Amino acid sequence: MRRFSQRSYLVTLSEINITPLIIFVITTPLLEQSINLKLPTGGRPDQHVDKRNVRTVEVSTTGVYALDKQRMGLEQLTARLAAEFHSNPNLIVYIRADQDGPYKNVAAVIDSCQRGGITRYSLRTEPTK
């Protein structure tokens, strides 16, 4: 059996495996990205709102829903919004929907809010230039 010198053993230990770092650098932006949307233009400038009271729902053109950048089905979205409203009655729901998407998806989110007792929601737009 071949014996290794202590020096080559130390050289081998000093090498750093960067594969986990590369995977982390590539996947982190993908996990944090929300749905790519093209919002309609118009509306008024925002008033000051406490960010702790705001939850953002995004709706894609294909009917994919995301609550605070976390994708989920409509039933799960409805349950989460109702639970959050129960624990925070000052909850405001921002609804960001693609301008080219079907209105039925936006109506489903509004209906979810109303069924959960949430009366404060806002349809988000891009500012007029």
N, C-alpha and C positions, 0 to 999 in steps of 0.2 A: 504494500500500500504506500502511496506516495505521500510524503509529508510536506506541508506548506510552511514556509518560513513565517515568522511572526509579522514581518513587514508586509508581505503580500496580503495577509489576513487583515491588517489594519487598513490597507488601501481599499479592500473590498467593502469594509464596513463604512468607510467615509463617503461612499457613493450614495446619492439621494435619488430615490425613485420619484420622478415628477409626474408620473401618469395620473395619480389622483388629483394633482393640482390642475393638470390640463383638463380633465373631466369636469372639475369644479368650475373653471373659468368658462368653459363652453356651455354648461347646462344652467348656471345661475341666471343669466339674462333670459333664458327661455322660460324659466319657472316664474320670473317676476313680471313677465310681459302680460298685458291684458289683451283683450280682443281688439283686433285692428278695426277701427270704426271711422267712418266719414260722417261727422255730425252735421245736421242742417245748420244754416246760419241764421242769425237773428237773436232776439231776446234782449233782456236788460242785463246790466252788470250785476254781479253777485253782491249780496249784502253780507255783512260779517256774520258768520255762523261758526259755532264751536265745532271743530272737526271731530270731537268725540261723539257728537250726536248724528253724524252723517255716515250713511252706508251707501255705496255706489253699486248699482246694478247695471250691467252692460248686456246689450242684446245684439247679436250679430245678425247678418242678413239671412243666415241659415237657421236661426232660432236657437242658437247656443246662448245660454245664460251664464253670467258670472257675477258673483257677489264679492265685492272687494278683491277682484282679480282671481277668485277661486271659482272654477267652472263647476256647475252643478245643474241638475234637472229642475224643472219648474216646481215640482212638488217639494223638493228639498229647499229650494229658494223660499217658497211660501212659508214653510215651517221655520226656517232660520229667521226670516223677517219678523214673524209673529213672536217668536221667543225673544228676539232683541227688543221689540217694542214693549213686550211685557216687562222686561227688566229696565227699559229706558223709555218713558213716555214722551220724551222730547225728541225722539228719533225722527230724522228727515231722510227720505230715500231719494237719491239722485238717480235718475234713469237716463242712461246714455244709450241711444239706439242709432244704428246706421240709418242714414237718410234714405237709402235705397231698399231697406228691409220692409217686409210686410207689416202693416199696422197691427195685425192680430197678435204679433209677439209683444208689442208694446202694451196693447190692451190687456194681455194676459198678466203682465207685471202690475199694471194699475189695479186690475181685479184682485191680484194677490195681496196688494197693499190694503185695499178696502176690506177684504175678508179678514185680514189680520188686525183691523181697527186703525190702521195707519192712514191719517188724513193729510199728513204733510209730506208731499213728494214733489219733485221738480224734474221736468223734462229738460235735459241739458242740450245746449246748442253752442256753436262756435260764434264768437263775437263778429258783428258786421264790420267789414273793413272799410 
